[in-house]
């Protein structure tokens, strides 16, 4: 199996993220991947998938993934059934960090218990 075939699930995932300036090249048994994603969250997701395939320290892939937007960690569009604590649990693993998301979105939120389906929230870097 080629290295590219091994990492194809990662490449497929990345293509769904609309990676810009992406390139993939296999050379001497090493897959070289470059590209720019929108947010740090997307970059983290790609690295998580690389580690799922290649282990914690894969030596058969070199990935240079850059981030276009460095002012925040991610953006998230509110869906039915969401709450700030549920969103915080998803992004930070800690539902009590909902306050960080609330504070980052004070321009559109007045109450942390009232969010609307379709609102686009800024997810700040974890503090």
TAFENBEL-V763343 format. One line per field, one symbol per residue. burial: I if it has 9 or more other C-alpha atoms within 8 Angstrom, else O. A space follows every 10 residues. Layout:
burial->???
This chain:
burial->OOIOOIIOOI OOIIOOOOIO OIOOOIOOOI IIIIIIIIII OIIOOIOOII IOOIOOOIOI IIOOIIIOOO OIIIIOIIOO OOOIIIIIIO OIOIIOIIII IIOIIOOOIO OIOOIOOOOO IIIIOOO
